[in-house]
């Protein structure tokens, strides 16, 4: 079994995060982007990600390489979530005034790294949802492809589709809401997986690379 460790990364590592996510999307969905297109997409996503202050970036690591990632942040007043940028949905209409609102994104796992046990999948999701769970009634929004949506539901997370699918980052992607009550069963089962308490990496780590 591969020795997987987990880290929380500072915003310094946003370029590595985005590179990993884009690379894995290419491997999984085979978009075939040329180098210049990839670089332009990476720059745009890095700029977008840098706007989300107070985010938590979690990474699964194998031999000093990223093999899985997820990011969650809490929306600040008047901040627009990626869900609202991509889809014609009004999140204020489906959330209560003053309700804590979070967004999960940049979720990716290296192809062939976690096929049997889903341990990386479950651990990263638990790390992210533990952040939202610190505030009762905290609701989470995300965009996920249809295959991921089925897997999330099989793991006991009540993900509610709030819009129609669209092509995004190489796959049919649907906007979803994870109500607080809808992820409690999952957290009660998986919140204490090995690695759920992770060290925070602030400084440059020169050996941090993309997945194999």
C-alpha positions as CSV (number, residue, x, y, z in Angstrom):
1,X,0.0,0.0,0.0
2,X,1.3,3.4,-0.9
3,X,2.3,5.6,2.0
4,X,0.1,8.7,1.6
5,X,0.5,11.8,3.8
6,X,-1.6,14.9,4.0
7,X,-0.7,18.6,4.2
8,X,-2.6,21.8,4.4
9,X,-0.9,24.2,1.9
10,X,-0.6,28.0,2.1
11,X,-1.7,30.2,-0.8
12,X,2.0,30.1,-1.8
13,X,1.2,26.8,-3.5
14,X,-1.7,27.9,-5.6
15,X,0.3,27.5,-8.8
16,X,1.2,23.9,-7.9
17,X,-2.5,23.2,-6.9
18,X,-3.8,24.5,-10.3
19,X,-1.1,22.7,-12.3
20,X,-2.0,19.4,-10.6
21,X,-5.8,19.9,-11.1
22,X,-5.3,20.8,-14.8
23,X,-2.9,17.9,-15.4
24,X,-5.3,15.4,-13.9
25,X,-8.2,16.8,-15.9
26,X,-6.2,16.3,-19.0
27,X,-5.4,12.7,-18.1
28,X,-8.9,11.8,-17.0
29,X,-10.8,13.6,-19.8
30,X,-8.3,13.9,-22.6
31,X,-9.1,17.4,-23.7
32,X,-5.8,17.6,-25.6
33,X,-5.1,21.3,-24.9
34,X,-1.9,22.6,-26.4
35,X,0.8,24.1,-24.1
36,X,-0.2,27.7,-24.7
37,X,-3.8,27.0,-23.9
38,X,-2.9,25.2,-20.7
39,X,-0.7,28.1,-19.6
40,X,-3.4,30.6,-20.2
41,X,-6.0,28.5,-18.4
42,X,-3.6,28.0,-15.5
43,X,-2.9,31.8,-15.2
44,X,-6.7,32.5,-15.2
45,X,-7.4,29.9,-12.5
46,X,-4.5,31.0,-10.3
47,X,-5.8,34.6,-10.5
48,X,-9.3,33.4,-9.5
49,X,-8.0,31.2,-6.7
50,X,-5.9,34.0,-5.2
51,X,-9.1,36.0,-4.6
52,X,-10.5,33.4,-2.2
53,X,-8.9,34.5,1.1
54,X,-9.2,32.4,4.2
55,X,-9.3,29.2,2.0
56,X,-8.1,25.8,3.2
57,X,-6.1,23.8,0.6
58,X,-5.5,20.2,1.4
59,X,-3.2,17.9,-0.5
60,X,-2.5,14.2,-0.4
61,X,1.2,13.5,-0.9
62,X,3.1,10.5,-2.2
63,X,6.9,10.6,-2.4
64,X,6.8,14.5,-2.1
65,X,4.4,14.8,-5.0
66,X,0.8,15.8,-5.0
67,X,-1.5,12.9,-5.6
68,X,-4.8,14.5,-4.5
69,X,-6.2,17.9,-3.7
70,X,-9.2,19.8,-2.4
71,X,-9.9,23.4,-1.5
72,X,-12.7,24.9,0.7
73,X,-13.3,28.5,1.7
74,X,-16.1,30.5,3.5
75,X,-17.8,33.1,1.4
76,X,-17.4,36.7,2.7
77,X,-20.1,39.3,2.3
78,X,-20.7,40.3,-1.3
79,X,-18.3,37.6,-2.6
80,X,-19.3,35.7,-5.7
81,X,-18.8,32.0,-5.6
82,X,-17.5,30.1,-8.7
83,X,-20.9,28.4,-8.9
84,X,-22.6,31.8,-9.5
85,X,-20.0,32.7,-12.1
86,X,-20.5,29.5,-14.1
87,X,-24.2,28.9,-13.7
88,X,-27.4,31.0,-13.8
89,X,-28.3,30.2,-10.2
90,X,-29.3,32.5,-7.4
91,X,-27.7,31.2,-4.2
92,X,-29.4,33.8,-2.0
93,X,-32.7,32.2,-3.0
94,X,-31.7,28.8,-1.5
95,X,-29.8,30.0,1.6
96,X,-31.0,31.7,4.7
97,X,-29.8,35.2,5.7
98,X,-26.7,34.9,7.8
99,X,-26.2,31.2,7.0
100,X,-22.5,30.2,6.7
101,X,-21.8,29.4,3.0
102,X,-18.8,27.5,1.8
103,X,-17.4,26.4,-1.5
104,X,-15.4,23.3,-2.3
105,X,-13.3,23.1,-5.5
106,X,-10.0,22.0,-7.0
107,X,-10.8,18.4,-6.1
108,X,-8.6,16.0,-8.0
109,X,-6.9,12.6,-7.4
110,X,-4.1,11.3,-9.5
111,X,-5.2,8.7,-12.0
112,X,-4.5,5.2,-10.7
113,X,-3.6,6.3,-7.2
114,X,-6.8,5.6,-5.3
115,X,-8.9,3.2,-7.4
116,X,-9.6,0.5,-4.9
117,X,-10.0,1.9,-1.4
118,X,-11.1,5.5,-2.0
119,X,-9.1,6.3,1.1
120,X,-7.6,9.5,-0.5
121,X,-11.1,10.5,-1.8
122,X,-12.7,10.0,1.6
123,X,-9.9,11.7,3.6
124,X,-9.8,14.8,1.4
125,X,-13.6,15.2,1.5
126,X,-13.6,14.7,5.3
127,X,-10.9,17.3,5.7
128,X,-12.9,19.9,3.7
129,X,-16.2,19.2,5.3
130,X,-14.7,19.3,8.7
131,X,-14.0,23.0,8.0
132,X,-17.6,23.7,7.1
133,X,-18.9,21.6,10.0
134,X,-17.3,24.0,12.6
135,X,-20.4,26.2,12.1
136,X,-23.7,24.5,12.5
137,X,-26.0,24.9,9.5
138,X,-23.0,25.7,7.2
139,X,-24.0,24.8,3.7
140,X,-21.5,23.9,0.9
141,X,-21.7,24.5,-2.8
142,X,-19.5,22.8,-5.4
143,X,-19.3,21.9,-9.1
144,X,-18.7,18.2,-9.9
145,X,-18.9,16.0,-12.9
146,X,-21.7,13.4,-13.0
147,X,-19.4,10.5,-12.1
148,X,-18.1,12.3,-9.0
149,X,-21.7,13.2,-8.0
150,X,-22.7,9.5,-8.1
151,X,-19.7,8.6,-5.9
152,X,-20.4,11.4,-3.4
153,X,-23.9,10.2,-3.0
154,X,-22.8,6.5,-2.6
155,X,-20.6,7.6,0.3
156,X,-23.6,9.0,2.2
157,X,-23.4,12.7,1.2
158,X,-26.7,14.2,0.2
159,X,-25.7,16.3,-2.7
160,X,-28.6,18.2,-4.3
161,X,-28.2,19.3,-7.9
162,X,-29.2,23.0,-8.3
163,X,-28.7,23.5,-12.0
164,X,-28.2,21.8,-15.4
165,X,-24.9,20.2,-16.4
166,X,-22.4,22.1,-18.5
167,X,-19.0,21.3,-20.0
168,X,-16.3,22.6,-17.7
169,X,-12.7,21.6,-17.5
170,X,-13.3,18.7,-19.8
171,X,-16.4,17.0,-18.4
172,X,-20.1,17.4,-17.9
173,X,-20.3,19.3,-14.6
174,X,-23.3,20.1,-12.4
175,X,-23.7,22.6,-9.6
176,X,-24.6,21.0,-6.3
177,X,-25.5,22.0,-2.7
178,X,-24.4,20.0,0.3
179,X,-26.7,21.0,3.2
180,X,-25.3,20.7,6.7
181,X,-27.6,17.8,7.6
182,X,-26.7,16.1,4.3
183,X,-23.1,15.5,5.2
184,X,-23.3,14.5,8.8
185,X,-23.6,10.8,8.1
186,X,-20.5,10.9,6.0
187,X,-18.5,12.9,8.7
188,X,-19.6,10.7,11.5
189,X,-18.2,7.7,9.6
190,X,-15.0,9.2,8.1
191,X,-14.0,12.3,10.0
192,X,-11.3,10.4,12.0
193,X,-9.6,8.7,9.1
194,X,-5.8,8.7,9.5
195,X,-4.5,12.0,8.3
196,X,-7.6,14.1,9.2
197,X,-5.3,16.3,11.3
198,X,-2.7,17.7,9.0
199,X,0.4,19.9,9.3
200,X,0.2,23.4,7.7
201,X,2.9,24.1,5.1
202,X,3.7,27.8,4.8
203,X,7.2,28.1,3.4
204,X,8.5,27.1,0.0
205,X,8.9,23.3,-0.4
206,X,11.2,22.9,-3.4
207,X,10.5,19.2,-3.8
208,X,6.7,19.7,-4.3
209,X,5.9,18.5,-7.8
210,X,3.0,17.3,-9.9
211,X,1.8,13.8,-9.6
212,X,3.8,11.0,-11.3
